[in-house]
Amino acid sequence: MIKKKGIIISFEGIDGSGKTTQIECLKQYLIRKGFSVEIIENTRISKKIMQILCDPELKEICPKTELLLHSALRAQDFQEYVSPVLNSGKIIIFNRFLDASFAYQGYGRGLDLKAIEWLNMFTVGRIKPDLTILLDLPPSEAFKRLEKSREKLDRIEKEELEFHNRVRKGYLEIAKKEPKRIKVIDATKSINEIQEEIKKIIEEYLNENKRRDVRTSLIKTLIESLKSLSLILRLRIYARR
């Protein structure tokens, strides 16, 4: 069982939505505010799994294999890297996390969502992001950005437009189910505009987290006071006998 002490922030969205850029911006912002931050990266073994998943020559990978490989990658990262970081109390940032499996392999590939939920639970237990930033971008716009980057497209990026439309729709469906955790941002806006929106969301979350910690501390203090009062009353009753 992995125990969580730190804060988990995940970034979700289709390729080309600007996740990597905004993750680095957020990291620098949080560091300036005095927080210890870790961006989760793949371990040596999980990098090799990712190479298989992204290889454009391996077109015959079936949806179930794709899902299981992603789960294997995640399991390795958690065992080797993520768990110790979580226990350190840092703010940790994921470039995609559990929601991606639902969006890509569930809505995109058509696999059973309950099976994905079970597999996620098997892989990381009850760990979930505390806050998720969903950068929403129409796939047609994402394709234009990817073409401009002139980088070699991987196996997933080369999927047809309809697949990416299903993934986007899946992300938005997930966001509707968990509006408190998942914050949707229009990724067609400029980098600076998106950055400012993310800062606002983060500040609201951190402030609410502080208030929650204060309430929890007050409740614990009250409970301890009531226990002490109860003990005193029992001792007085015993003394009168």
LINSULGI-V526257 format. One record per run of one state. SS is the DSSP state (helix for helix, strand for strand, loop for the rest). FROM is the first residue (numbers start at 1). TO is the last residue. If there is no record, write none. Layout:
BEGIN
ss->SS from->FROM to->TO
ss->SS from->FROM to->TO
END
This chain:
BEGIN
ss->loop from->1 to->6
ss->strand from->7 to->12
ss->loop from->13 to->18
ss->helix from->19 to->32
ss->loop from->33 to->36
ss->strand from->37 to->39
ss->loop from->40 to->43
ss->helix from->44 to->54
ss->loop from->55 to->62
ss->helix from->63 to->86
ss->loop from->87 to->90
ss->strand from->91 to->95
ss->loop from->96 to->97
ss->helix from->98 to->108
ss->loop from->109 to->112
ss->helix from->113 to->124
ss->loop from->125 to->130
ss->strand from->131 to->136
ss->loop from->137 to->138
ss->helix from->139 to->149
ss->loop from->150 to->160
ss->helix from->161 to->177
ss->loop from->178 to->181
ss->strand from->182 to->186
ss->loop from->187 to->190
ss->helix from->191 to->239
ss->loop from->240 to->241
END
